[in-house]
């Protein structure tokens, strides 16, 4: 991908990566990129993530959020199934729980990209997660249907969201 980025974009990605590392160094585990339509928030998130995990892309986890996304989808991968007119809720691949378990088995950093956060009801989808991340303490937990799960220190989140402003700007900002 680096071959397709112009020098100004590469410069901005390097700047944002330095800021991200500084955020990590003070014990924070998340950063949100905000900007207008088509300014490169997702590209920046992916490129910053690559640099944080030394181009080991299997340690980058991408979630495309949308209005139908829920906490059950995010944490468990839960899906609604119908069987003979009866609605059943089935656990899916447990995407976030699997990532947390991966982090517990290694000291290497994993990055979760939460793309288009403002397209879903984010407080419903990841409110527990955000509360745990904001409290800035080691060992914060999120609730599951069985027990609490501790967020590991080697898990970092990068969120992207569109500016609420209707004016067009061609820059990406950090919240």
C-alpha positions, 0 to 999 in steps of 0.5 A, spaced: 500 500 500 505 504 501 507 505 493 500 508 492 500 513 498 503 520 496 509 523 501 504 528 504 499 522 506 505 518 508 507 524 513 501 524 516 500 517 517 507 517 521 505 523 525 499 520 527 503 513 528 507 517 533 501 520 537 498 513 537 504 511 540 505 516 545 497 515 547 499 508 549 505 510 553 501 514 558 496 508 558 491 509 554 488 504 549 484 507 544 484 513 539 478 516 535 480 519 528 474 524 526 474 527 519 469 528 513 467 524 507 472 520 503 478 524 507 482 517 508 480 515 516 479 508 514 486 508 510 489 512 516 487 507 521 489 501 517 496 504 515 497 506 523 495 499 525 500 496 520 506 500 523 504 499 530 504 491 529 510 491 525 506 489 519 503 483 522 496 483 519 494 477 523 494 482 529 489 487 526 482 486 527 477 490 523 470 491 524 465 495 519 460 498 524 453 499 521 446 501 524 444 494 525 450 492 529 449 490 536 453 488 543 451 481 541 454 481 534 460 485 537 462 481 543 459 474 541 458 474 533 450 472 535 446 471 530 438 471 529 436 464 526 429 462 524 427 455 525 420 453 523 417 460 525 421 460 531 426 465 532 433 463 536 439 466 538 445 463 536 452 464 538 457 466 532 464 466 532 465 471 538 470 476 534 472 480 540 472 475 545 477 471 541 481 477 540 482 478 547 483 470 548 489 471 543 492 477 546 492 473 553 497 468 550 502 473 547 505 479 549 504 482 542 500 488 540 493 487 537 489 493 534 482 493 533 479 498 528 472 500 529 470 503 522 464 508 522 463 508 529 457 513 528 453 509 523 451 505 529 448 506 536 455 506 539 453 506 546 449 500 545 454 496 541 460 498 545 458 502 551 461 497 556 468 497 552 468 504 552 467 505 559 473 500 561 477 503 556 476 510 559 477 509 566 485 508 564 486 502 569 490 496 568 485 490 568 478 493 566 473 488 565 467 488 560 461 484 562 459 477 558 453 473 559 457 468 563 462 472 567 467 479 566 472 479 561 479 483 563 481 487 557 489 486 556 494 491 556 496 489 549 490 490 546 489 497 542 483 500 539 482 505 533 475 508 531 473 512 525 467 517 525 465 522 520 465 529 522 458 531 524 459 538 521 456 539 514 462 543 512 467 539 508 474 539 510 479 534 507 483 533 514 483 527 519 483 529 526 484 525 533 479 526 538 
